Amino acid sequence: MKITSPEILNIRSEFPVLDQQVNGHPLTYLDNAATTQKPQRVIDALTNYYSKDNANIHRGIHTLAERATKAFEQTRTSLAQFIHASEKEEIIFTRGVTESVNLVAASFGKAFIKSGDEIILSGLEHHSNIVPWQLMAEERGAIIKVIPVHEDGTLDLPAYHHLLSNGRTKLVAVNHASNALGTINPVREIISAAHQNGAVVFIDGAQGVAHLPVDVQVLDCDFYAASGHKMYGPTGVGFLYGKRKWLDAMPPWQSGGEMIREVRFTKTTFNDIPYKFEAGTPNIADVVALHEAIQFIQTLGKPFIAAHEGDLLTYAANLLQDIKGIRFFGQAAEKVSVLSFTIDGLHHFDVGQLLDAKGIAVRTGHHCTQPLMERFGIEGTIRASFSVYNTFEEAEALASALKKITEKIK
């Protein structure tokens, strides 16, 4: 039995939602790959904006507007520093990864994808990093190719290099880490190979940005996207990083206020980046609060977060491996803190409900990765995903509950 350190317990105390009972049991929240909980400082930032600074941004000259604009743009600067962008103008605020993918698919696709071009995706992708490319490919006459997945949940890199070798690939879109299996992809190698073959790379960082070091200049990715709600921030806000050369060359995606420079009935000229891609009144409050989420991560440090989550992952996997009929999916050597598994004789949905009855929140189903589930010949898995505020005692609670559940089917 491992005892959680006072330092982790102190961090945990910053998350008010965790201090409750569910179905008569202390809440054990293990659905962090779906969304992380929010520290009090993020909640306070939202309240403070609406209580003291509520105003539209960029155009107002009164005090509230200036304060709101300053706070909004402070988050852009913080994000640029957080992922080491070369300039803050390369940060576009979106609703999250899904909107970021749609933006690049529509805008980059319109400008640069032509009939016969190839787009490479991986078999690990979330639906959000599949469907927008499919729609764009259908519209532009492009062809989608897929990197196969090995039995251990890693990508078949020789197959990827073979796909690139014909010289027709225009864009590669892969995730930094798999939401369903936890696999950390070798994105530097993927990006380098793509560039050597003249292709542009989009990285879905939804599962990467809160756990892994991200330096977009070192990675040399062309686009990188993340969602605030998976990095301790609010829902409904995220960002797209893009190299200036691409953002400048891409046409606007949505039109309206803020993204324009001048409007005449005869002709409209568009604003500079980032505003060219930020039409209308943005999600100001959540962007402002996202700054506090970034500060939370930076204060703890990603090495500290990764170390604790890695310890939890190893501890939980060791506890669960003796459960009768359990089968793990995703055995990559490099993983974020995701345990994905099935139990013989039990439907994943039923297990999820039985765990919920004991106050344990996990995710069940295909995790918006149906092609990946089909590759393994299953409908879905039970997924327990850990964050920095989770404890060893919670891993033990999960193992104990699963053992009791499986005993009932003997």
C-alpha positions as semicolon CSV with decimal commas, in nm:
position;residue;x (nm);y (nm);z (nm)
1;M;0,000;0,000;0,000
2;K;0,132;0,342;-0,097
3;I;0,048;0,659;0,095
4;T;-0,012;0,979;-0,099
5;S;0,220;1,261;-0,003
6;P;0,098;1,573;0,182
7;E;0,211;1,777;-0,121
8;I;-0,036;1,598;-0,350
9;L;-0,311;1,624;-0,089
10;N;-0,247;1,997;-0,066
11;I;-0,279;2,025;-0,446
12;R;-0,598;1,820;-0,430
13;S;-0,748;2,066;-0,180
14;E;-0,741;2,333;-0,453
15;F;-1,016;2,147;-0,644
16;P;-1,351;2,201;-0,469
17;V;-1,544;1,953;-0,686
18;L;-1,338;1,665;-0,548
19;D;-1,463;1,725;-0,195
20;Q;-1,799;1,551;-0,226
21;Q;-1,973;1,218;-0,206
22;V;-2,134;1,043;-0,502
23;N;-2,388;0,767;-0,439
24;G;-2,284;0,759;-0,075
25;H;-1,912;0,721;-0,146
26;P;-1,625;0,972;-0,164
27;L;-1,583;1,084;-0,524
28;T;-1,299;0,908;-0,705
29;Y;-1,266;1,100;-1,031
30;L;-1,070;0,900;-1,290
31;D;-1,205;1,053;-1,611
32;N;-0,935;1,313;-1,662
33;A;-0,872;1,230;-2,027
34;A;-1,227;1,349;-2,093
35;T;-1,189;1,666;-1,888
36;T;-0,983;1,772;-1,589
37;Q;-1,131;1,938;-1,285
38;K;-1,072;2,307;-1,219
39;P;-0,867;2,460;-0,937
40;Q;-1,025;2,736;-0,732
41;R;-0,805;2,998;-0,897
42;V;-0,966;2,923;-1,237
43;I;-1,316;2,943;-1,089
44;D;-1,224;3,269;-0,914
45;A;-1,091;3,416;-1,240
46;L;-1,423;3,347;-1,412
47;T;-1,618;3,504;-1,125
48;N;-1,384;3,803;-1,109
49;Y;-1,420;3,878;-1,479
50;Y;-1,800;3,877;-1,468
51;S;-1,809;4,058;-1,133
52;K;-1,559;4,334;-1,209
53;D;-1,437;4,349;-1,569
54;N;-1,724;4,237;-1,793
55;A;-1,685;4,430;-2,118
56;N;-1,616;4,361;-2,483
57;I;-1,257;4,374;-2,588
58;H;-1,018;4,547;-2,830
59;R;-1,241;4,836;-2,942
60;G;-1,362;4,995;-2,620
61;I;-1,168;5,283;-2,464
62;H;-1,333;5,281;-2,122
63;T;-1,167;5,130;-1,817
64;L;-1,356;4,799;-1,808
65;A;-1,290;4,736;-2,177
66;E;-0,922;4,811;-2,133
67;R;-0,895;4,580;-1,832
68;A;-1,079;4,301;-2,014
69;T;-0,861;4,342;-2,323
70;K;-0,543;4,335;-2,117
71;A;-0,647;4,015;-1,938
72;F;-0,757;3,849;-2,263
73;E;-0,430;3,927;-2,440
74;Q;-0,229;3,827;-2,133
75;T;-0,354;3,474;-2,187
76;R;-0,238;3,482;-2,549
77;T;0,108;3,588;-2,434
78;S;0,111;3,318;-2,164
79;L;0,013;3,050;-2,414
80;A;0,284;3,159;-2,656
81;Q;0,539;3,126;-2,377
82;F;0,383;2,799;-2,255
83;I;0,436;2,623;-2,588
84;H;0,737;2,834;-2,695
85;A;0,579;2,993;-3,000
86;S;0,804;3,246;-3,168
87;E;0,540;3,519;-3,132
88;K;0,202;3,559;-2,963
89;E;0,034;3,637;-3,295
90;E;0,074;3,269;-3,383
91;I;-0,183;3,182;-3,113
92;I;-0,545;3,172;-3,232
93;F;-0,821;3,130;-2,975
94;T;-1,079;2,866;-3,066
95;R;-1,338;2,663;-2,877
96;G;-1,092;2,373;-2,858
97;V;-0,918;2,113;-3,070
98;T;-1,231;2,027;-3,267
99;E;-1,275;2,383;-3,388
100;S;-0,901;2,415;-3,450
101;V;-0,902;2,109;-3,677
102;N;-1,205;2,240;-3,862
103;L;-1,038;2,579;-3,907
104;V;-0,721;2,432;-4,058
105;A;-0,909;2,176;-4,267
106;A;-1,133;2,442;-4,417
107;S;-0,883;2,726;-4,457
108;F;-0,560;2,541;-4,534
109;G;-0,757;2,295;-4,742
110;K;-0,911;2,571;-4,951
111;A;-0,574;2,734;-5,012
112;F;-0,341;2,439;-5,055
113;I;-0,515;2,104;-5,106
114;K;-0,598;1,997;-5,461
115;S;-0,737;1,687;-5,628
116;G;-0,509;1,386;-5,592
117;D;-0,322;1,518;-5,288
118;E;-0,290;1,278;-4,998
119;I;-0,360;1,338;-4,629
120;I;-0,209;1,098;-4,375
121;L;-0,388;1,031;-4,046
122;S;-0,308;0,768;-3,785
123;G;-0,516;0,480;-3,658
124;L;-0,500;0,634;-3,310
125;E;-0,697;0,947;-3,395
126;H;-1,000;1,090;-3,218
127;H;-1,299;1,141;-3,446
128;S;-1,234;1,515;-3,428
129;N;-0,902;1,460;-3,604
130;I;-1,061;1,239;-3,869
131;V;-1,398;1,373;-3,979
132;P;-1,297;1,733;-4,069
133;W;-1,017;1,597;-4,290
134;Q;-1,260;1,352;-4,452
135;L;-1,503;1,631;-4,536
136;M;-1,226;1,849;-4,673
137;A;-1,079;1,560;-4,874
138;E;-1,417;1,482;-5,026
139;E;-1,464;1,846;-5,123
140;R;-1,113;1,888;-5,265
141;G;-1,077;1,545;-5,426
142;A;-0,794;1,445;-5,190
143;I;-0,716;1,096;-5,062
144;I;-0,690;0,987;-4,697
145;K;-0,422;0,735;-4,598
146;V;-0,389;0,581;-4,249
147;I;-0,084;0,482;-4,043
148;P;-0,153;0,134;-3,899
149;V;-0,139;0,061;-3,525
150;H;0,064;-0,224;-3,374
151;E;-0,082;-0,463;-3,118
152;D;0,087;-0,269;-2,836
153;G;-0,084;0,054;-2,942
154;T;0,216;0,215;-3,111
155;L;0,223;0,341;-3,468
156;D;0,379;0,141;-3,751
157;L;0,648;0,393;-3,843
158;P;0,795;0,198;-4,137
159;A;0,445;0,196;-4,286
160;Y;0,425;0,572;-4,228
161;H;0,753;0,632;-4,411
162;H;0,628;0,415;-4,695
163;L;0,309;0,623;-4,720
164;L;0,520;0,938;-4,746
165;S;0,752;0,798;-5,009
166;N;0,532;0,857;-5,312
167;G;0,565;1,235;-5,271
168;R;0,191;1,305;-5,289
169;T;0,135;1,377;-4,919
170;K;0,028;1,735;-4,855
171;L;-0,063;1,712;-4,486
172;V;-0,009;1,477;-4,190
173;A;-0,244;1,500;-3,888
174;V;-0,169;1,296;-3,576
175;N;-0,218;1,328;-3,203
176;H;0,059;1,393;-2,954
177;A;-0,087;1,126;-2,726
178;S;-0,381;0,890;-2,767
179;N;-0,690;0,964;-2,560
180;A;-0,800;0,599;-2,581
181;L;-0,473;0,418;-2,508
182;G;-0,236;0,680;-2,369
183;T;0,030;0,611;-2,634
184;I;0,274;0,901;-2,674
185;N;0,356;0,933;-3,042
186;P;0,710;1,013;-3,166
187;V;0,593;1,343;-3,310
188;R;0,939;1,485;-3,374
189;E;1,020;1,192;-3,601
190;I;0,678;1,213;-3,766
191;I;0,717;1,586;-3,830
192;S;1,075;1,560;-3,958
193;A;0,987;1,284;-4,203
194;A;0,684;1,475;-4,326
195;H;0,886;1,790;-4,388
196;Q;1,152;1,595;-4,573
197;N;0,877;1,484;-4,807
198;G;0,721;1,829;-4,847
199;A;0,420;1,776;-4,617
200;V;0,272;2,004;-4,351
201;V;0,195;1,865;-4,002
202;F;-0,098;1,924;-3,767
203;I;-0,059;1,794;-3,409
204;D;-0,365;1,731;-3,193
205;G;-0,229;1,819;-2,851
206;A;-0,546;1,762;-2,649
207;Q;-0,387;1,482;-2,443
208;G;-0,035;1,619;-2,462
209;V;-0,027;1,979;-2,352
210;A;-0,106;1,922;-1,981
211;H;0,132;1,626;-1,942
212;L;0,420;1,658;-2,186
213;P;0,681;1,924;-2,263
214;V;0,569;2,116;-2,570
215;D;0,806;2,338;-2,765
216;V;0,655;2,400;-3,105
217;Q;0,979;2,543;-3,238
218;V;1,178;2,235;-3,135
219;L;0,905;2,007;-3,270
220;D;0,892;2,225;-3,583
221;C;0,521;2,142;-3,623
222;D;0,320;2,363;-3,855
223;F;0,007;2,353;-3,638
224;Y;-0,057;2,248;-3,278
225;A;-0,396;2,257;-3,107
226;A;-0,521;2,202;-2,753
227;S;-0,837;2,238;-2,545
228;G;-0,847;2,436;-2,220
229;H;-1,074;2,195;-2,037
230;K;-0,816;1,915;-2,056
231;M;-0,551;2,136;-1,893
232;Y;-0,743;2,244;-1,580
233;G;-0,910;2,534;-1,763
234;P;-1,270;2,612;-1,860
235;T;-1,472;2,435;-2,125
236;G;-1,543;2,602;-2,456
237;V;-1,198;2,752;-2,505
238;G;-0,876;2,630;-2,662
239;F;-0,611;2,743;-2,903
240;L;-0,453;2,680;-3,237
241;Y;-0,085;2,748;-3,289
242;G;0,020;2,797;-3,648
243;K;0,341;2,910;-3,809
244;R;0,300;3,265;-3,930
245;K;0,385;3,171;-4,289
246;W;0,080;2,946;-4,301
247;L;-0,159;3,167;-4,105
248;D;-0,073;3,466;-4,324
249;A;-0,131;3,263;-4,640
250;M;-0,457;3,099;-4,530
251;P;-0,790;3,270;-4,605
252;P;-1,031;3,360;-4,322
253;W;-1,255;3,078;-4,208
254;Q;-1,541;3,266;-4,040
255;S;-1,632;3,624;-4,115
256;G;-1,788;3,911;-3,926
257;G;-1,665;4,160;-3,670
258;E;-1,305;4,185;-3,543
259;M;-1,154;3,982;-3,830
260;I;-1,184;4,275;-4,069
261;R;-0,970;4,579;-4,133
262;E;-1,213;4,775;-4,351
263;V;-1,555;4,693;-4,493
264;R;-1,707;4,849;-4,801
265;F;-1,994;4,712;-5,004
266;T;-1,752;4,687;-5,292
267;K;-1,466;4,518;-5,103
268;T;-1,359;4,400;-4,757
269;T;-1,001;4,378;-4,637
270;F;-0,907;4,147;-4,353
271;N;-0,721;4,199;-4,028
272;D;-0,376;4,069;-3,945
273;I;-0,327;3,745;-3,754
274;P;-0,439;3,641;-3,502
275;Y;-0,755;3,848;-3,540
276;K;-0,813;3,732;-3,898
277;F;-0,927;3,400;-3,750
278;E;-1,119;3,535;-3,448
279;A;-1,451;3,655;-3,583
280;G;-1,707;3,805;-3,348
281;T;-1,709;3,850;-2,972
282;P;-1,487;3,574;-2,833
283;N;-1,527;3,363;-2,521
284;I;-1,363;3,635;-2,314
285;A;-1,423;3,507;-1,962
286;D;-1,296;3,157;-2,033
287;V;-0,989;3,287;-2,217
288;V;-0,910;3,506;-1,915
289;A;-0,954;3,211;-1,677
290;L;-0,734;2,990;-1,896
291;H;-0,440;3,205;-1,789
292;E;-0,483;3,076;-1,435
293;A;-0,484;2,716;-1,558
294;I;-0,154;2,780;-1,735
295;Q;-0,013;2,933;-1,417
296;F;-0,129;2,630;-1,219
297;I;0,060;2,392;-1,451
298;Q;0,370;2,609;-1,459
299;T;0,377;2,647;-1,081
300;L;0,375;2,271;-1,032
301;G;0,596;2,204;-1,334
302;K;0,529;1,938;-1,594
303;P;0,811;1,712;-1,466
304;F;0,642;1,699;-1,125
305;I;0,300;1,634;-1,282
306;A;0,436;1,364;-1,513
307;A;0,625;1,191;-1,231
308;H;0,321;1,165;-1,005
309;E;0,090;1,059;-1,288
310;G;0,343;0,801;-1,400
311;D;0,365;0,659;-1,049
312;L;-0,014;0,637;-1,034
313;L;-0,031;0,466;-1,372
314;T;0,226;0,203;-1,275
315;Y;0,072;0,145;-0,934
316;A;-0,281;0,109;-1,072
317;A;-0,169;-0,123;-1,353
318;N;0,006;-0,348;-1,102
319;L;-0,302;-0,358;-0,881
320;L;-0,535;-0,439;-1,170
321;Q;-0,323;-0,699;-1,348
322;D;-0,436;-0,978;-1,114
323;I;-0,806;-0,920;-1,182
324;K;-0,952;-1,225;-1,350
325;G;-1,029;-1,173;-1,718
326;I;-0,874;-0,827;-1,749
327;R;-0,717;-0,734;-2,082
328;F;-0,519;-0,414;-2,119
329;F;-0,505;-0,214;-2,442
330;G;-0,214;0,019;-2,511
331;Q;0,114;-0,123;-2,385
332;A;0,346;0,138;-2,532
333;A;0,664;0,207;-2,335
334;E;0,587;0,579;-2,347
335;K;0,237;0,666;-2,224
336;V;0,039;0,941;-2,057
337;S;-0,162;0,835;-1,753
338;V;-0,436;0,630;-1,922
339;L;-0,535;0,271;-1,839
340;S;-0,766;0,120;-2,101
341;F;-0,899;-0,232;-2,046
342;T;-1,182;-0,483;-2,080
343;I;-1,294;-0,762;-1,847
344;D;-1,406;-1,094;-1,990
345;G;-1,774;-1,161;-1,936
346;L;-1,860;-0,801;-1,854
347;H;-1,974;-0,523;-2,086
348;H;-1,771;-0,206;-2,043
349;F;-2,087;0,001;-1,995
350;D;-2,205;-0,223;-1,711
351;V;-1,868;-0,197;-1,538
352;G;-1,884;0,181;-1,564
353;Q;-2,226;0,187;-1,398
354;L;-2,119;-0,049;-1,121
355;L;-1,814;0,166;-1,051
356;D;-2,027;0,480;-1,049
357;A;-2,246;0,321;-0,782
358;K;-1,930;0,319;-0,567
359;G;-1,848;0,683;-0,647
360;I;-1,579;0,598;-0,902
361;A;-1,595;0,793;-1,229
362;V;-1,434;0,628;-1,533
363;R;-1,507;0,651;-1,904
364;T;-1,652;0,360;-2,101
365;G;-1,717;0,310;-2,471
366;H;-1,520;0,376;-2,786
367;H;-1,380;0,710;-2,664
368;C;-1,456;0,869;-3,004
369;T;-1,200;0,635;-3,161
370;Q;-1,420;0,381;-3,337
371;P;-1,160;0,291;-3,604
372;L;-0,912;0,213;-3,326
373;M;-1,163;-0,007;-3,143
374;E;-1,237;-0,190;-3,467
375;R;-0,865;-0,251;-3,516
376;F;-0,865;-0,443;-3,185
377;G;-1,197;-0,616;-3,258
378;I;-1,382;-0,463;-2,964
379;E;-1,673;-0,222;-2,913
380;G;-1,505;-0,023;-2,641
381;T;-1,299;-0,024;-2,322
382;I;-1,310;0,088;-1,962
383;R;-1,073;0,382;-1,930
384;A;-0,927;0,512;-1,604
385;S;-0,721;0,826;-1,652
386;F;-0,522;0,996;-1,379
387;S;-0,430;1,354;-1,301
388;V;-0,198;1,527;-1,056
389;Y;-0,468;1,548;-0,788
390;N;-0,543;1,175;-0,788
391;T;-0,411;0,959;-0,505
392;F;-0,273;0,610;-0,458
393;E;-0,570;0,541;-0,233
394;E;-0,800;0,614;-0,528
395;A;-0,610;0,363;-0,741
396;E;-0,665;0,111;-0,462
397;A;-1,035;0,198;-0,449
398;L;-1,060;0,129;-0,823
399;A;-0,884;-0,207;-0,790
400;S;-1,092;-0,309;-0,489
401;A;-1,418;-0,221;-0,662
402;L;-1,324;-0,408;-0,979
403;K;-1,227;-0,718;-0,780
404;K;-1,566;-0,716;-0,607
405;I;-1,742;-0,672;-0,941
406;T;-1,557;-0,961;-1,102
407;E;-1,616;-1,190;-0,803
408;K;-1,989;-1,167;-0,870
409;I;-1,953;-1,323;-1,217
410;K;-1,757;-1,630;-1,110
